[in-house]
Amino acid sequence: MTVEVTPLPTAETGNRPPKAVAKERKQQEAQARKEILAPVRPALTAASIIIAISSVCNVVPFILIVEACGELLDDPVDTDRVWRLLGGAVVVLVVRGLLQAVALTWSHLVDAGYQLTVRRALAEKLTRVPLGWFGERTSAEVKKYLQDDVEALHYLVAHARLEFVGALVMPLVTLGYLFTVDWRMTLVLLLPLVFYAITLAMMMDQNSRDRLAVYNRWEQRTREATIEFADGIQVVRAFGQAGKAHSVYQEAVDSQARSFDRWKTPIIRLQAVSDVVIAPVFVMLVIVAAGLGAVGLDWLEPLDILPFLLVGLGLGSALLGLGYGGQALRAAGAAVLRLHDLQQTPELPSGAGATQDPATAGTVRFESVEFGYREDHSVLRDVSFELTPGTLTALVGPSGSGKSTLAKLLPRFYDVNAGRITIGGRDIREFTTEELYRTVGFVFQDVRLIRGTIRDNLRLAREDADDAALEQAARAAQIHDRIMALPRGYDSEIGGDASLSGGEAQRLSIARALLADSPVLVLDEATAFADPESEAAVQDALAVLVAGRTVLVIAHRLHTITGVDRILVLEQGTLVEQGDHESLREAGGTYQRLWEINEAALSTVALIGSEESR
């Protein structure tokens, strides 16, 4: 049983008629294809001209062979003319092969160079989009842009246009010649071609495009489920839930298979019928049947059937490639749209840079800041505060109050919707990207380490750092001893002979941020994965290194920030309290409530520990 899938209305489609949506989608795809392929259009045009000449050369030998056969039936036979015709056919065939080889080689070379250019352009583009863009997407999605979608362009660049030109020129030349032989037989020969064109249009209609879109979504979901299954298998097996994890993965695979069946089954049925109709044997039967009738009606001589048998049979093969290339063409069209959308992604505006006032260097001000990930929902509202150099400020609040969002605004993962953030009196939007990240260092909960040595990961912060600087930063982050315990010390490779725990990886990222020596430092739950033994040491190291720096710490465990200079309390996106630990406790507000929850949690942990020690 085939189940049709109707795309649900989205913010883009609304409740508009499907035909209007389909028309707009085709226009968008055509415009995207025009813009994406603009750099290679001149080269493809030249290759298409070569293919057009090659297609003419593909027909000419058959015409010469027909003439040679006619000459053989004459009495007397002009053998010299027959050999000249056959020799000419061979020469044209050789020329045709050379032209086609040149065109295809050229298009593939253009495609290889273009894919390299596109990948470089996309990589460069991704260095300019807001860092929050990556937080909203999985690694599988980013990989699809840079690899799968770029590879899907191969058919558009190296094949689609050349195949279309060949499928257009060869039938036109063939039909033009056959019309000179007999127009009635030519019309009969057109019947299979018309039927094939109709089935080809049905295979590429909007329903097929919609089913392909559904399949692509499930294919993406399967990729994500595969990654989730591989990453989480240890946890779910430890809790005896391997079957549940497998069921999630299996559901994604089964849904992808069902969507593939809904998409391909109607196409396969149509393609099977159309392939039979366009097959040389079927076309030959049509020609012979129609030819016998025409001879019986004295419309043409028996010899006149020969051109249709020799030349007409090639019509089907010229069009057959279009049907088999339809799937690649649809996949390429969807890839073009995604790549075009990525190219239109707003970039992070970067200032020209300017000289900073030494008197206010490192002073951070949030001035009436408002921000929301969507226009209809604000996460932060009218947030204003100041961070001064040499101070350690903690940001706390209930879950979902906007702490991590606020932390990401300072290094410009996103730009504020209203208000502004300044460092040293300058709006951070006036900083160049390089200048901003030299000014603001950050360590978030989600640690990202590159595949390379410990030394390589640390030197991301400062390429010219010597071994003494690396060791100093690592000691400050309480990770030096662990590094030295690895097989090759600082030359141990992440993912190879260096296997770090979550807390160790977090401390390595802290060392990297400290090595950068940026005047402003943002730590979002930087010690969240640190083990109890090293947590206090890391806190002490940060307290020593805070001199001359502006430090903002986002924390849930309130006992770790009792000694900071100031505490900011967020609730529902609004700054409701600020002060030191004692004053906020005495105020009896949100902070006191959070502190009581924190104390209760610590008491529970202590009670469990005492019970286990008995």
Secondary structure by P-SEA (a helix, b strand, c coil): cbbbbbbccccccccccaaaaaaaaaaaaaaaaaaaaccaaaaaaaaaaaaaaaaaaaaaaaaaaaaaaaaaaccccaaaaaaaaaaaaaaaaaaaaaaaaaaaaaaaaaaaaaaaaaaaaaaaaaacccccccccccaaaaaaaacaaaaaaccccccaaaaaaaacaaaaaaaaaaaaacaaaaaaaaaaaaaaaaaaaaaacaaaaaaaaaaaaaaaaaaaaaaaaaacaaaaaaacaaaaaaaaaaaaaaaaaaaaaaccaaaaaaaaaaaaaacaaaaaaaaaaaaaaaaaacccccccaaaaaaccccccccaaaaaaaaaaaaaaaaaaaaaaaaaaccccccccccccccccccbbbbcbbbbbccccccccccccccccccbbbbbbbcccccaaaaaaaaacccccccccccccccccccccaaaaaaaccccccccccccccaaaaaacccccccaaaaaaaaaaaccaaaaaaccccccccccccccccaaaaaaaaaaaaaaacccbbbbccccccccccaaaaaaaaaaaaccccbbbbbcccccccccccbbbbbccccccccccaaaaaaaccaaaaaaaaaaaaaaaaaaaaaaaac
